[in-house]
Amino acid sequence: MARPSPPEDELSPAESRARTQAFLEALGVGGTLPASAERPDAFSELVRSLLSSAAVSPPPDPQVTCTLTVSPASTNRYNTLHGGAVAAVAEALGMACACAAAGDKEMFLGELSTAYLSAARLDSEVDVEAKILRKGRSVVVTTIEFRLKDTKKLCFTARATFFIMPVASL
């Protein structure tokens, strides 16, 4: 049975804290946000700014498709689409698809799982498609696929579960 190897270099707690702080500062954690990010709808605007040419097919099997352009505002330090942006777009398109299937019923996101399979580089275009996996009286499950536009390579997949709010009976 193999024993775990000891750490290469033993760091004191102060050295470990300093390294962690330096790492976070390199990511921009200590920086200030621009004034535009302080508006209540700034996050929604960022997600909407990534998407273009949306299309919605009608029920009973609604699909929502659009094109996502990887901009500098949505990339990580490796100049690829940030994982948080992938999750935000998956939630938005999943909700749009669920609303197309369930009508004007109020619902909320209960679960979102995302698989990050491959990277989408800066300035690349990604086709995003949301479909209904299951629709019931109290739940709608959607699946969202992200594919590179030029090669059709699957980059990310997501599954979102939305719960329909019960109607109060008075």
Phi and psi in radians as a Rosetta constraint file:
Dihedral C 1 N 2 CA 2 C 2 CIRCULARHARMONIC -1.344 0.35
Dihedral N 2 CA 2 C 2 N 3 CIRCULARHARMONIC 2.409 0.35
Dihedral C 2 N 3 CA 3 C 3 CIRCULARHARMONIC -1.668 0.35
Dihedral N 3 CA 3 C 3 N 4 CIRCULARHARMONIC 2.547 0.35
Dihedral C 3 N 4 CA 4 C 4 CIRCULARHARMONIC -1.135 0.35
Dihedral N 4 CA 4 C 4 N 5 CIRCULARHARMONIC 2.482 0.35
Dihedral C 4 N 5 CA 5 C 5 CIRCULARHARMONIC -1.363 0.35
Dihedral N 5 CA 5 C 5 N 6 CIRCULARHARMONIC 2.580 0.35
Dihedral C 5 N 6 CA 6 C 6 CIRCULARHARMONIC -1.221 0.35
Dihedral N 6 CA 6 C 6 N 7 CIRCULARHARMONIC 2.737 0.35
Dihedral C 6 N 7 CA 7 C 7 CIRCULARHARMONIC -1.071 0.35
Dihedral N 7 CA 7 C 7 N 8 CIRCULARHARMONIC 2.570 0.35
Dihedral C 7 N 8 CA 8 C 8 CIRCULARHARMONIC -1.113 0.35
Dihedral N 8 CA 8 C 8 N 9 CIRCULARHARMONIC -0.781 0.35
Dihedral C 8 N 9 CA 9 C 9 CIRCULARHARMONIC -2.391 0.35
Dihedral N 9 CA 9 C 9 N 10 CIRCULARHARMONIC 2.264 0.35
Dihedral C 9 N 10 CA 10 C 10 CIRCULARHARMONIC -1.411 0.35
Dihedral N 10 CA 10 C 10 N 11 CIRCULARHARMONIC 2.146 0.35
Dihedral C 10 N 11 CA 11 C 11 CIRCULARHARMONIC -1.835 0.35
Dihedral N 11 CA 11 C 11 N 12 CIRCULARHARMONIC 2.499 0.35
Dihedral C 11 N 12 CA 12 C 12 CIRCULARHARMONIC -1.283 0.35
Dihedral N 12 CA 12 C 12 N 13 CIRCULARHARMONIC 2.807 0.35
Dihedral C 12 N 13 CA 13 C 13 CIRCULARHARMONIC -0.995 0.35
Dihedral N 13 CA 13 C 13 N 14 CIRCULARHARMONIC -0.647 0.35
Dihedral C 13 N 14 CA 14 C 14 CIRCULARHARMONIC -1.170 0.35
Dihedral N 14 CA 14 C 14 N 15 CIRCULARHARMONIC -0.724 0.35
Dihedral C 14 N 15 CA 15 C 15 CIRCULARHARMONIC -1.155 0.35
Dihedral N 15 CA 15 C 15 N 16 CIRCULARHARMONIC -0.698 0.35
Dihedral C 15 N 16 CA 16 C 16 CIRCULARHARMONIC -1.107 0.35
Dihedral N 16 CA 16 C 16 N 17 CIRCULARHARMONIC -0.769 0.35
Dihedral C 16 N 17 CA 17 C 17 CIRCULARHARMONIC -1.077 0.35
Dihedral N 17 CA 17 C 17 N 18 CIRCULARHARMONIC -0.755 0.35
Dihedral C 17 N 18 CA 18 C 18 CIRCULARHARMONIC -1.101 0.35
Dihedral N 18 CA 18 C 18 N 19 CIRCULARHARMONIC -0.729 0.35
Dihedral C 18 N 19 CA 19 C 19 CIRCULARHARMONIC -1.123 0.35
Dihedral N 19 CA 19 C 19 N 20 CIRCULARHARMONIC -0.746 0.35
Dihedral C 19 N 20 CA 20 C 20 CIRCULARHARMONIC -1.117 0.35
Dihedral N 20 CA 20 C 20 N 21 CIRCULARHARMONIC -0.761 0.35
Dihedral C 20 N 21 CA 21 C 21 CIRCULARHARMONIC -1.078 0.35
Dihedral N 21 CA 21 C 21 N 22 CIRCULARHARMONIC -0.746 0.35
Dihedral C 21 N 22 CA 22 C 22 CIRCULARHARMONIC -1.106 0.35
Dihedral N 22 CA 22 C 22 N 23 CIRCULARHARMONIC -0.697 0.35
Dihedral C 22 N 23 CA 23 C 23 CIRCULARHARMONIC -1.082 0.35
Dihedral N 23 CA 23 C 23 N 24 CIRCULARHARMONIC -0.822 0.35
Dihedral C 23 N 24 CA 24 C 24 CIRCULARHARMONIC -1.134 0.35
Dihedral N 24 CA 24 C 24 N 25 CIRCULARHARMONIC -0.682 0.35
Dihedral C 24 N 25 CA 25 C 25 CIRCULARHARMONIC -1.155 0.35
Dihedral N 25 CA 25 C 25 N 26 CIRCULARHARMONIC -0.611 0.35
Dihedral C 25 N 26 CA 26 C 26 CIRCULARHARMONIC -1.133 0.35
Dihedral N 26 CA 26 C 26 N 27 CIRCULARHARMONIC -0.501 0.35
Dihedral C 26 N 27 CA 27 C 27 CIRCULARHARMONIC -1.375 0.35
Dihedral N 27 CA 27 C 27 N 28 CIRCULARHARMONIC -0.193 0.35
Dihedral C 27 N 28 CA 28 C 28 CIRCULARHARMONIC 1.645 0.35
Dihedral N 28 CA 28 C 28 N 29 CIRCULARHARMONIC 0.269 0.35
Dihedral C 28 N 29 CA 29 C 29 CIRCULARHARMONIC -1.109 0.35
Dihedral N 29 CA 29 C 29 N 30 CIRCULARHARMONIC -0.596 0.35
Dihedral C 29 N 30 CA 30 C 30 CIRCULARHARMONIC -1.420 0.35
Dihedral N 30 CA 30 C 30 N 31 CIRCULARHARMONIC -0.155 0.35
Dihedral C 30 N 31 CA 31 C 31 CIRCULARHARMONIC -1.288 0.35
Dihedral N 31 CA 31 C 31 N 32 CIRCULARHARMONIC 2.853 0.35
Dihedral C 31 N 32 CA 32 C 32 CIRCULARHARMONIC -1.649 0.35
Dihedral N 32 CA 32 C 32 N 33 CIRCULARHARMONIC 2.613 0.35
Dihedral C 32 N 33 CA 33 C 33 CIRCULARHARMONIC -1.439 0.35
Dihedral N 33 CA 33 C 33 N 34 CIRCULARHARMONIC 2.577 0.35
Dihedral C 33 N 34 CA 34 C 34 CIRCULARHARMONIC -1.175 0.35
Dihedral N 34 CA 34 C 34 N 35 CIRCULARHARMONIC 2.758 0.35
Dihedral C 34 N 35 CA 35 C 35 CIRCULARHARMONIC -1.014 0.35
Dihedral N 35 CA 35 C 35 N 36 CIRCULARHARMONIC -0.583 0.35
Dihedral C 35 N 36 CA 36 C 36 CIRCULARHARMONIC -1.104 0.35
Dihedral N 36 CA 36 C 36 N 37 CIRCULARHARMONIC -0.421 0.35
Dihedral C 36 N 37 CA 37 C 37 CIRCULARHARMONIC -1.392 0.35
Dihedral N 37 CA 37 C 37 N 38 CIRCULARHARMONIC -0.172 0.35
Dihedral C 37 N 38 CA 38 C 38 CIRCULARHARMONIC -1.518 0.35
Dihedral N 38 CA 38 C 38 N 39 CIRCULARHARMONIC -0.157 0.35
Dihedral C 38 N 39 CA 39 C 39 CIRCULARHARMONIC -1.274 0.35
Dihedral N 39 CA 39 C 39 N 40 CIRCULARHARMONIC 2.576 0.35
Dihedral C 39 N 40 CA 40 C 40 CIRCULARHARMONIC -1.040 0.35
Dihedral N 40 CA 40 C 40 N 41 CIRCULARHARMONIC -0.526 0.35
Dihedral C 40 N 41 CA 41 C 41 CIRCULARHARMONIC -1.766 0.35
Dihedral N 41 CA 41 C 41 N 42 CIRCULARHARMONIC 0.262 0.35
Dihedral C 41 N 42 CA 42 C 42 CIRCULARHARMONIC -1.079 0.35
Dihedral N 42 CA 42 C 42 N 43 CIRCULARHARMONIC -0.692 0.35
Dihedral C 42 N 43 CA 43 C 43 CIRCULARHARMONIC -1.130 0.35
Dihedral N 43 CA 43 C 43 N 44 CIRCULARHARMONIC -0.779 0.35
Dihedral C 43 N 44 CA 44 C 44 CIRCULARHARMONIC -1.099 0.35
Dihedral N 44 CA 44 C 44 N 45 CIRCULARHARMONIC -0.674 0.35
Dihedral C 44 N 45 CA 45 C 45 CIRCULARHARMONIC -1.115 0.35
Dihedral N 45 CA 45 C 45 N 46 CIRCULARHARMONIC -0.685 0.35
Dihedral C 45 N 46 CA 46 C 46 CIRCULARHARMONIC -1.090 0.35
Dihedral N 46 CA 46 C 46 N 47 CIRCULARHARMONIC -0.797 0.35
Dihedral C 46 N 47 CA 47 C 47 CIRCULARHARMONIC -1.114 0.35
Dihedral N 47 CA 47 C 47 N 48 CIRCULARHARMONIC -0.794 0.35
Dihedral C 47 N 48 CA 48 C 48 CIRCULARHARMONIC -1.106 0.35
Dihedral N 48 CA 48 C 48 N 49 CIRCULARHARMONIC -0.598 0.35
Dihedral C 48 N 49 CA 49 C 49 CIRCULARHARMONIC -1.190 0.35
Dihedral N 49 CA 49 C 49 N 50 CIRCULARHARMONIC -0.357 0.35
Dihedral C 49 N 50 CA 50 C 50 CIRCULARHARMONIC -1.406 0.35
Dihedral N 50 CA 50 C 50 N 51 CIRCULARHARMONIC -0.420 0.35
Dihedral C 50 N 51 CA 51 C 51 CIRCULARHARMONIC -1.777 0.35
Dihedral N 51 CA 51 C 51 N 52 CIRCULARHARMONIC 2.554 0.35
Dihedral C 51 N 52 CA 52 C 52 CIRCULARHARMONIC -2.588 0.35
Dihedral N 52 CA 52 C 52 N 53 CIRCULARHARMONIC 2.911 0.35
Dihedral C 52 N 53 CA 53 C 53 CIRCULARHARMONIC 0.797 0.35
Dihedral N 53 CA 53 C 53 N 54 CIRCULARHARMONIC 1.024 0.35
Dihedral C 53 N 54 CA 54 C 54 CIRCULARHARMONIC -1.414 0.35
Dihedral N 54 CA 54 C 54 N 55 CIRCULARHARMONIC 2.546 0.35
Dihedral C 54 N 55 CA 55 C 55 CIRCULARHARMONIC -2.436 0.35
Dihedral N 55 CA 55 C 55 N 56 CIRCULARHARMONIC 2.452 0.35
Dihedral C 55 N 56 CA 56 C 56 CIRCULARHARMONIC -2.173 0.35
Dihedral N 56 CA 56 C 56 N 57 CIRCULARHARMONIC 2.172 0.35
Dihedral C 56 N 57 CA 57 C 57 CIRCULARHARMONIC -1.581 0.35
Dihedral N 57 CA 57 C 57 N 58 CIRCULARHARMONIC 2.608 0.35
Dihedral C 57 N 58 CA 58 C 58 CIRCULARHARMONIC -1.308 0.35
Dihedral N 58 CA 58 C 58 N 59 CIRCULARHARMONIC 2.809 0.35
Dihedral C 58 N 59 CA 59 C 59 CIRCULARHARMONIC -1.062 0.35
Dihedral N 59 CA 59 C 59 N 60 CIRCULARHARMONIC 2.801 0.35
Dihedral C 59 N 60 CA 60 C 60 CIRCULARHARMONIC -1.461 0.35
Dihedral N 60 CA 60 C 60 N 61 CIRCULARHARMONIC -0.256 0.35
Dihedral C 60 N 61 CA 61 C 61 CIRCULARHARMONIC -2.057 0.35
Dihedral N 61 CA 61 C 61 N 62 CIRCULARHARMONIC 1.263 0.35
Dihedral C 61 N 62 CA 62 C 62 CIRCULARHARMONIC -1.204 0.35
Dihedral N 62 CA 62 C 62 N 63 CIRCULARHARMONIC 2.562 0.35
Dihedral C 62 N 63 CA 63 C 63 CIRCULARHARMONIC -2.347 0.35
Dihedral N 63 CA 63 C 63 N 64 CIRCULARHARMONIC 2.513 0.35
Dihedral C 63 N 64 CA 64 C 64 CIRCULARHARMONIC -2.089 0.35
Dihedral N 64 CA 64 C 64 N 65 CIRCULARHARMONIC 2.176 0.35
Dihedral C 64 N 65 CA 65 C 65 CIRCULARHARMONIC -2.219 0.35
Dihedral N 65 CA 65 C 65 N 66 CIRCULARHARMONIC 2.588 0.35
Dihedral C 65 N 66 CA 66 C 66 CIRCULARHARMONIC -2.799 0.35
Dihedral N 66 CA 66 C 66 N 67 CIRCULARHARMONIC 3.040 0.35
Dihedral C 66 N 67 CA 67 C 67 CIRCULARHARMONIC -1.992 0.35
Dihedral N 67 CA 67 C 67 N 68 CIRCULARHARMONIC 2.334 0.35
Dihedral C 67 N 68 CA 68 C 68 CIRCULARHARMONIC -1.920 0.35
Dihedral N 68 CA 68 C 68 N 69 CIRCULARHARMONIC 2.248 0.35
Dihedral C 68 N 69 CA 69 C 69 CIRCULARHARMONIC -1.852 0.35
Dihedral N 69 CA 69 C 69 N 70 CIRCULARHARMONIC 2.168 0.35
Dihedral C 69 N 70 CA 70 C 70 CIRCULARHARMONIC -1.328 0.35
Dihedral N 70 CA 70 C 70 N 71 CIRCULARHARMONIC 1.887 0.35
Dihedral C 70 N 71 CA 71 C 71 CIRCULARHARMONIC -1.796 0.35
Dihedral N 71 CA 71 C 71 N 72 CIRCULARHARMONIC 2.870 0.35
Dihedral C 71 N 72 CA 72 C 72 CIRCULARHARMONIC -1.013 0.35
Dihedral N 72 CA 72 C 72 N 73 CIRCULARHARMONIC -0.533 0.35
Dihedral C 72 N 73 CA 73 C 73 CIRCULARHARMONIC -1.194 0.35
Dihedral N 73 CA 73 C 73 N 74 CIRCULARHARMONIC -0.306 0.35
Dihedral C 73 N 74 CA 74 C 74 CIRCULARHARMONIC -1.962 0.35
Dihedral N 74 CA 74 C 74 N 75 CIRCULARHARMONIC 0.242 0.35
Dihedral C 74 N 75 CA 75 C 75 CIRCULARHARMONIC -1.794 0.35
Dihedral N 75 CA 75 C 75 N 76 CIRCULARHARMONIC 2.827 0.35
Dihedral C 75 N 76 CA 76 C 76 CIRCULARHARMONIC -1.696 0.35
Dihedral N 76 CA 76 C 76 N 77 CIRCULARHARMONIC -2.964 0.35
Dihedral C 76 N 77 CA 77 C 77 CIRCULARHARMONIC -1.215 0.35
Dihedral N 77 CA 77 C 77 N 78 CIRCULARHARMONIC -0.184 0.35
Dihedral C 77 N 78 CA 78 C 78 CIRCULARHARMONIC -1.715 0.35
Dihedral N 78 CA 78 C 78 N 79 CIRCULARHARMONIC 0.161 0.35
Dihedral C 78 N 79 CA 79 C 79 CIRCULARHARMONIC 1.033 0.35
Dihedral N 79 CA 79 C 79 N 80 CIRCULARHARMONIC 0.655 0.35
Dihedral C 79 N 80 CA 80 C 80 CIRCULARHARMONIC -2.152 0.35
Dihedral N 80 CA 80 C 80 N 81 CIRCULARHARMONIC 2.836 0.35
Dihedral C 80 N 81 CA 81 C 81 CIRCULARHARMONIC -1.003 0.35
Dihedral N 81 CA 81 C 81 N 82 CIRCULARHARMONIC 2.217 0.35
Dihedral C 81 N 82 CA 82 C 82 CIRCULARHARMONIC -1.174 0.35
Dihedral N 82 CA 82 C 82 N 83 CIRCULARHARMONIC 2.445 0.35
Dihedral C 82 N 83 CA 83 C 83 CIRCULARHARMONIC -1.038 0.35
Dihedral N 83 CA 83 C 83 N 84 CIRCULARHARMONIC -0.607 0.35
Dihedral C 83 N 84 CA 84 C 84 CIRCULARHARMONIC -1.154 0.35
Dihedral N 84 CA 84 C 84 N 85 CIRCULARHARMONIC -0.615 0.35
Dihedral C 84 N 85 CA 85 C 85 CIRCULARHARMONIC -1.182 0.35
Dihedral N 85 CA 85 C 85 N 86 CIRCULARHARMONIC -0.676 0.35
Dihedral C 85 N 86 CA 86 C 86 CIRCULARHARMONIC -1.045 0.35
Dihedral N 86 CA 86 C 86 N 87 CIRCULARHARMONIC -0.839 0.35
Dihedral C 86 N 87 CA 87 C 87 CIRCULARHARMONIC -1.124 0.35
Dihedral N 87 CA 87 C 87 N 88 CIRCULARHARMONIC -0.697 0.35
Dihedral C 87 N 88 CA 88 C 88 CIRCULARHARMONIC -1.137 0.35
Dihedral N 88 CA 88 C 88 N 89 CIRCULARHARMONIC -0.738 0.35
Dihedral C 88 N 89 CA 89 C 89 CIRCULARHARMONIC -1.181 0.35
Dihedral N 89 CA 89 C 89 N 90 CIRCULARHARMONIC -0.706 0.35
Dihedral C 89 N 90 CA 90 C 90 CIRCULARHARMONIC -1.073 0.35
Dihedral N 90 CA 90 C 90 N 91 CIRCULARHARMONIC -0.743 0.35
Dihedral C 90 N 91 CA 91 C 91 CIRCULARHARMONIC -1.108 0.35
Dihedral N 91 CA 91 C 91 N 92 CIRCULARHARMONIC -0.802 0.35
Dihedral C 91 N 92 CA 92 C 92 CIRCULARHARMONIC -1.102 0.35
Dihedral N 92 CA 92 C 92 N 93 CIRCULARHARMONIC -0.821 0.35
Dihedral C 92 N 93 CA 93 C 93 CIRCULARHARMONIC -1.242 0.35
Dihedral N 93 CA 93 C 93 N 94 CIRCULARHARMONIC -0.637 0.35
Dihedral C 93 N 94 CA 94 C 94 CIRCULARHARMONIC -1.073 0.35
Dihedral N 94 CA 94 C 94 N 95 CIRCULARHARMONIC -0.745 0.35
Dihedral C 94 N 95 CA 95 C 95 CIRCULARHARMONIC -1.141 0.35
Dihedral N 95 CA 95 C 95 N 96 CIRCULARHARMONIC -0.707 0.35
Dihedral C 95 N 96 CA 96 C 96 CIRCULARHARMONIC -1.076 0.35
Dihedral N 96 CA 96 C 96 N 97 CIRCULARHARMONIC -0.734 0.35
Dihedral C 96 N 97 CA 97 C 97 CIRCULARHARMONIC -1.183 0.35
Dihedral N 97 CA 97 C 97 N 98 CIRCULARHARMONIC -0.742 0.35
Dihedral C 97 N 98 CA 98 C 98 CIRCULARHARMONIC -1.109 0.35
Dihedral N 98 CA 98 C 98 N 99 CIRCULARHARMONIC -0.695 0.35
Dihedral C 98 N 99 CA 99 C 99 CIRCULARHARMONIC -1.156 0.35
Dihedral N 99 CA 99 C 99 N 100 CIRCULARHARMONIC -0.634 0.35
Dihedral C 99 N 100 CA 100 C 100 CIRCULARHARMONIC -1.123 0.35
Dihedral N 100 CA 100 C 100 N 101 CIRCULARHARMONIC -0.561 0.35
Dihedral C 100 N 101 CA 101 C 101 CIRCULARHARMONIC -1.471 0.35
Dihedral N 101 CA 101 C 101 N 102 CIRCULARHARMONIC -0.652 0.35
Dihedral C 101 N 102 CA 102 C 102 CIRCULARHARMONIC -1.733 0.35
Dihedral N 102 CA 102 C 102 N 103 CIRCULARHARMONIC -0.101 0.35
Dihedral C 102 N 103 CA 103 C 103 CIRCULARHARMONIC 1.402 0.35
Dihedral N 103 CA 103 C 103 N 104 CIRCULARHARMONIC -2.558 0.35
Dihedral C 103 N 104 CA 104 C 104 CIRCULARHARMONIC -1.557 0.35
Dihedral N 104 CA 104 C 104 N 105 CIRCULARHARMONIC 0.348 0.35
Dihedral C 104 N 105 CA 105 C 105 CIRCULARHARMONIC -1.241 0.35
Dihedral N 105 CA 105 C 105 N 106 CIRCULARHARMONIC 2.499 0.35
Dihedral C 105 N 106 CA 106 C 106 CIRCULARHARMONIC -1.366 0.35
Dihedral N 106 CA 106 C 106 N 107 CIRCULARHARMONIC 2.353 0.35
Dihedral C 106 N 107 CA 107 C 107 CIRCULARHARMONIC -2.522 0.35
Dihedral N 107 CA 107 C 107 N 108 CIRCULARHARMONIC 2.920 0.35
Dihedral C 107 N 108 CA 108 C 108 CIRCULARHARMONIC -2.473 0.35
Dihedral N 108 CA 108 C 108 N 109 CIRCULARHARMONIC 2.698 0.35
Dihedral C 108 N 109 CA 109 C 109 CIRCULARHARMONIC -1.285 0.35
Dihedral N 109 CA 109 C 109 N 110 CIRCULARHARMONIC 2.189 0.35
Dihedral C 109 N 110 CA 110 C 110 CIRCULARHARMONIC -1.791 0.35
Dihedral N 110 CA 110 C 110 N 111 CIRCULARHARMONIC -0.569 0.35
Dihedral C 110 N 111 CA 111 C 111 CIRCULARHARMONIC -2.728 0.35
Dihedral N 111 CA 111 C 111 N 112 CIRCULARHARMONIC 2.486 0.35
Dihedral C 111 N 112 CA 112 C 112 CIRCULARHARMONIC -2.432 0.35
Dihedral N 112 CA 112 C 112 N 113 CIRCULARHARMONIC 2.134 0.35
Dihedral C 112 N 113 CA 113 C 113 CIRCULARHARMONIC -2.133 0.35
Dihedral N 113 CA 113 C 113 N 114 CIRCULARHARMONIC 2.390 0.35
Dihedral C 113 N 114 CA 114 C 114 CIRCULARHARMONIC -2.257 0.35
Dihedral N 114 CA 114 C 114 N 115 CIRCULARHARMONIC 2.372 0.35
Dihedral C 114 N 115 CA 115 C 115 CIRCULARHARMONIC -1.914 0.35
Dihedral N 115 CA 115 C 115 N 116 CIRCULARHARMONIC 2.121 0.35
Dihedral C 115 N 116 CA 116 C 116 CIRCULARHARMONIC -1.703 0.35
Dihedral N 116 CA 116 C 116 N 117 CIRCULARHARMONIC 1.742 0.35
Dihedral C 116 N 117 CA 117 C 117 CIRCULARHARMONIC -1.642 0.35
Dihedral N 117 CA 117 C 117 N 118 CIRCULARHARMONIC -0.594 0.35
Dihedral C 117 N 118 CA 118 C 118 CIRCULARHARMONIC -2.728 0.35
Dihedral N 118 CA 118 C 118 N 119 CIRCULARHARMONIC 2.881 0.35
Dihedral C 118 N 119 CA 119 C 119 CIRCULARHARMONIC -1.628 0.35
Dihedral N 119 CA 119 C 119 N 120 CIRCULARHARMONIC 2.647 0.35
Dihedral C 119 N 120 CA 120 C 120 CIRCULARHARMONIC -2.014 0.35
Dihedral N 120 CA 120 C 120 N 121 CIRCULARHARMONIC 1.986 0.35
Dihedral C 120 N 121 CA 121 C 121 CIRCULARHARMONIC -1.334 0.35
Dihedral N 121 CA 121 C 121 N 122 CIRCULARHARMONIC 2.821 0.35
Dihedral C 121 N 122 CA 122 C 122 CIRCULARHARMONIC -0.925 0.35
Dihedral N 122 CA 122 C 122 N 123 CIRCULARHARMONIC 2.398 0.35
Dihedral C 122 N 123 CA 123 C 123 CIRCULARHARMONIC 1.247 0.35
Dihedral N 123 CA 123 C 123 N 124 CIRCULARHARMONIC 0.069 0.35
Dihedral C 123 N 124 CA 124 C 124 CIRCULARHARMONIC -1.453 0.35
Dihedral N 124 CA 124 C 124 N 125 CIRCULARHARMONIC 2.765 0.35
Dihedral C 124 N 125 CA 125 C 125 CIRCULARHARMONIC -1.893 0.35
Dihedral N 125 CA 125 C 125 N 126 CIRCULARHARMONIC 2.440 0.35
Dihedral C 125 N 126 CA 126 C 126 CIRCULARHARMONIC -2.220 0.35
Dihedral N 126 CA 126 C 126 N 127 CIRCULARHARMONIC 2.234 0.35
Dihedral C 126 N 127 CA 127 C 127 CIRCULARHARMONIC -1.474 0.35
Dihedral N 127 CA 127 C 127 N 128 CIRCULARHARMONIC 2.258 0.35
Dihedral C 127 N 128 CA 128 C 128 CIRCULARHARMONIC -2.079 0.35
Dihedral N 128 CA 128 C 128 N 129 CIRCULARHARMONIC 2.284 0.35
Dihedral C 128 N 129 CA 129 C 129 CIRCULARHARMONIC -2.329 0.35
Dihedral N 129 CA 129 C 129 N 130 CIRCULARHARMONIC 2.223 0.35
Dihedral C 129 N 130 CA 130 C 130 CIRCULARHARMONIC -1.951 0.35
Dihedral N 130 CA 130 C 130 N 131 CIRCULARHARMONIC 2.361 0.35
Dihedral C 130 N 131 CA 131 C 131 CIRCULARHARMONIC -2.324 0.35
Dihedral N 131 CA 131 C 131 N 132 CIRCULARHARMONIC 2.768 0.35
Dihedral C 131 N 132 CA 132 C 132 CIRCULARHARMONIC -1.446 0.35
Dihedral N 132 CA 132 C 132 N 133 CIRCULARHARMONIC 2.208 0.35
Dihedral C 132 N 133 CA 133 C 133 CIRCULARHARMONIC -1.623 0.35
Dihedral N 133 CA 133 C 133 N 134 CIRCULARHARMONIC -0.714 0.35
Dihedral C 133 N 134 CA 134 C 134 CIRCULARHARMONIC -2.711 0.35
Dihedral N 134 CA 134 C 134 N 135 CIRCULARHARMONIC 2.425 0.35
Dihedral C 134 N 135 CA 135 C 135 CIRCULARHARMONIC -2.277 0.35
Dihedral N 135 CA 135 C 135 N 136 CIRCULARHARMONIC 2.171 0.35
Dihedral C 135 N 136 CA 136 C 136 CIRCULARHARMONIC -2.183 0.35
Dihedral N 136 CA 136 C 136 N 137 CIRCULARHARMONIC -2.964 0.35
Dihedral C 136 N 137 CA 137 C 137 CIRCULARHARMONIC -1.223 0.35
Dihedral N 137 CA 137 C 137 N 138 CIRCULARHARMONIC -0.541 0.35
Dihedral C 137 N 138 CA 138 C 138 CIRCULARHARMONIC -2.158 0.35
Dihedral N 138 CA 138 C 138 N 139 CIRCULARHARMONIC 0.026 0.35
Dihedral C 138 N 139 CA 139 C 139 CIRCULARHARMONIC -2.564 0.35
Dihedral N 139 CA 139 C 139 N 140 CIRCULARHARMONIC 2.525 0.35
Dihedral C 139 N 140 CA 140 C 140 CIRCULARHARMONIC -2.282 0.35
Dihedral N 140 CA 140 C 140 N 141 CIRCULARHARMONIC 2.219 0.35
Dihedral C 140 N 141 CA 141 C 141 CIRCULARHARMONIC -1.984 0.35
Dihedral N 141 CA 141 C 141 N 142 CIRCULARHARMONIC 2.259 0.35
Dihedral C 141 N 142 CA 142 C 142 CIRCULARHARMONIC -2.086 0.35
Dihedral N 142 CA 142 C 142 N 143 CIRCULARHARMONIC 2.720 0.35
Dihedral C 142 N 143 CA 143 C 143 CIRCULARHARMONIC -2.159 0.35
Dihedral N 143 CA 143 C 143 N 144 CIRCULARHARMONIC 2.407 0.35
Dihedral C 143 N 144 CA 144 C 144 CIRCULARHARMONIC -2.211 0.35
Dihedral N 144 CA 144 C 144 N 145 CIRCULARHARMONIC 2.258 0.35
Dihedral C 144 N 145 CA 145 C 145 CIRCULARHARMONIC -2.056 0.35
Dihedral N 145 CA 145 C 145 N 146 CIRCULARHARMONIC 2.408 0.35
Dihedral C 145 N 146 CA 146 C 146 CIRCULARHARMONIC -2.005 0.35
Dihedral N 146 CA 146 C 146 N 147 CIRCULARHARMONIC 2.067 0.35
Dihedral C 146 N 147 CA 147 C 147 CIRCULARHARMONIC -2.201 0.35
Dihedral N 147 CA 147 C 147 N 148 CIRCULARHARMONIC 2.432 0.35
Dihedral C 147 N 148 CA 148 C 148 CIRCULARHARMONIC -1.082 0.35
Dihedral N 148 CA 148 C 148 N 149 CIRCULARHARMONIC 2.331 0.35
Dihedral C 148 N 149 CA 149 C 149 CIRCULARHARMONIC -1.115 0.35
Dihedral N 149 CA 149 C 149 N 150 CIRCULARHARMONIC -0.729 0.35
Dihedral C 149 N 150 CA 150 C 150 CIRCULARHARMONIC -1.357 0.35
Dihedral N 150 CA 150 C 150 N 151 CIRCULARHARMONIC -0.619 0.35
Dihedral C 150 N 151 CA 151 C 151 CIRCULARHARMONIC -1.884 0.35
Dihedral N 151 CA 151 C 151 N 152 CIRCULARHARMONIC -0.192 0.35
Dihedral C 151 N 152 CA 152 C 152 CIRCULARHARMONIC 1.109 0.35
Dihedral N 152 CA 152 C 152 N 153 CIRCULARHARMONIC 0.299 0.35
Dihedral C 152 N 153 CA 153 C 153 CIRCULARHARMONIC -1.241 0.35
Dihedral N 153 CA 153 C 153 N 154 CIRCULARHARMONIC 2.320 0.35
Dihedral C 153 N 154 CA 154 C 154 CIRCULARHARMONIC -1.290 0.35
Dihedral N 154 CA 154 C 154 N 155 CIRCULARHARMONIC 2.100 0.35
Dihedral C 154 N 155 CA 155 C 155 CIRCULARHARMONIC -1.715 0.35
Dihedral N 155 CA 155 C 155 N 156 CIRCULARHARMONIC -0.853 0.35
Dihedral C 155 N 156 CA 156 C 156 CIRCULARHARMONIC -2.466 0.35
Dihedral N 156 CA 156 C 156 N 157 CIRCULARHARMONIC 2.606 0.35
Dihedral C 156 N 157 CA 157 C 157 CIRCULARHARMONIC -2.293 0.35
Dihedral N 157 CA 157 C 157 N 158 CIRCULARHARMONIC 2.641 0.35
Dihedral C 157 N 158 CA 158 C 158 CIRCULARHARMONIC -2.513 0.35
Dihedral N 158 CA 158 C 158 N 159 CIRCULARHARMONIC 2.696 0.35
Dihedral C 158 N 159 CA 159 C 159 CIRCULARHARMONIC -2.296 0.35
Dihedral N 159 CA 159 C 159 N 160 CIRCULARHARMONIC 2.196 0.35
Dihedral C 159 N 160 CA 160 C 160 CIRCULARHARMONIC -2.112 0.35
Dihedral N 160 CA 160 C 160 N 161 CIRCULARHARMONIC 2.335 0.35
Dihedral C 160 N 161 CA 161 C 161 CIRCULARHARMONIC -1.942 0.35
Dihedral N 161 CA 161 C 161 N 162 CIRCULARHARMONIC 2.146 0.35
Dihedral C 161 N 162 CA 162 C 162 CIRCULARHARMONIC -1.987 0.35
Dihedral N 162 CA 162 C 162 N 163 CIRCULARHARMONIC 2.335 0.35
Dihedral C 162 N 163 CA 163 C 163 CIRCULARHARMONIC -1.770 0.35
Dihedral N 163 CA 163 C 163 N 164 CIRCULARHARMONIC 2.295 0.35
Dihedral C 163 N 164 CA 164 C 164 CIRCULARHARMONIC -1.455 0.35
Dihedral N 164 CA 164 C 164 N 165 CIRCULARHARMONIC 2.269 0.35
Dihedral C 164 N 165 CA 165 C 165 CIRCULARHARMONIC -1.194 0.35
Dihedral N 165 CA 165 C 165 N 166 CIRCULARHARMONIC 2.338 0.35
Dihedral C 165 N 166 CA 166 C 166 CIRCULARHARMONIC -1.224 0.35
Dihedral N 166 CA 166 C 166 N 167 CIRCULARHARMONIC 2.574 0.35
Dihedral C 166 N 167 CA 167 C 167 CIRCULARHARMONIC -1.458 0.35
Dihedral N 167 CA 167 C 167 N 168 CIRCULARHARMONIC 2.265 0.35
Dihedral C 167 N 168 CA 168 C 168 CIRCULARHARMONIC -1.230 0.35
Dihedral N 168 CA 168 C 168 N 169 CIRCULARHARMONIC 2.367 0.35
Dihedral C 168 N 169 CA 169 C 169 CIRCULARHARMONIC -1.882 0.35
Dihedral N 169 CA 169 C 169 N 170 CIRCULARHARMONIC 2.066 0.35
